Amino acid sequence: MTSPNTPANPLRIAYSPCPNDTFVFHAWAHGLVPGAPPLDVTFADIHLTNGMAAHGELDVLKISYAALPYVLDRYALLPCGGALGRACGPLVLTAGARNPGDLAGRTVAVPSERSTAYLLFRLWAAAEVPGGVGEVVVMPFHEIMPAVRDGKVDAGLVIHEARFTYQGYGLHCLADMGEHWEATTGLPIPLGAIVARRDLGAETLHALAAATRASVRMAWEDPEASRAYVREHAQEMDPAVADQHIGLYVNEFTADLGEDGYAAVRGLLTRAAAEGLVPPVPPDALAFPQRPAAP
């Protein structure tokens, strides 16, 4: 799996403490993937890793697909390890509103303005909220549901395990961004991407993809092996919710984007660029670098 071009020093990687990421990378991070380069892991929420990628920090990062257009000059999209899927999109929650039109001119809390969730929300709102929403307020995702419950904002866009816990806050799901995306495109929902520095070289990039796939397979083959690591970083999350989280976000697209995965990513970025939400992405920018031909 390694090559003469694979770095001898640990690769600096950043991913979130969320269960899907710790589940995916457990084997690799603990040196259990034969031949894989060692990792120096930083845990950070995705809005922080988006910023790290924008500044060219670290070798490998988990970022939002929404941040991809801003970093493709420096980072290559790995064809595995990320989060895509079906029935796993962000939700718009309210304490009382029951129709999308009720959000016209209203204040909405979002976890980041450079996130896939935000792109999906803006595409949904452009189609479903006449006149558009009002003020958009950025706040940490764990503060959004309490803010909606307490009336500090009119609605909140939530991600991650909030899909499984929002009813405990007495909130209503006004709309599922994933349902809207799938209904209008027929494609899976692109959420989080794994990117690696292009200057590592094609051989190393292929070694990283192979290590990621191997780590995913090992996690599936022995789910108990990663359980303590997942719980350690999942903070106060209920273990049953953590298992639901993994089951939803770690799937066949995590092992390999495939044609549908790449089509979903291109579709999202093309639609978002047409709305002026992200810069246009050149047609070949998402392609995984090819190994140089043998002499």
Salt bridges, closest charged atoms under 4 A:
ASP21 OD1 - LYS62 NZ 2.59
ASP59 OD2 - ARG12 NE 3.51
GLU128 OE2 - HIS180 NE2 3.99
GLU143 OE2 - HIS142 NE2 3.98
ASP150 OD1 - ARG149 NE 2.94
GLU161 OE1 - HIS245 ND1 3.83
ASP176 OD2 - ARG163 NH1 3.52
GLU182 OE1 - ARG86 NH1 3.48
ASP199 OD2 - ARG197 NH2 2.88
GLU203 OE1 - ARG291 NE 3.36
GLU224 OE2 - ARG227 NH2 3.03
GLU232 OE2 - HIS233 NE2 3.75
ASP243 OD1 - ARG227 NH1 3.19
ASP256 OD2 - ARG213 NH2 3.67
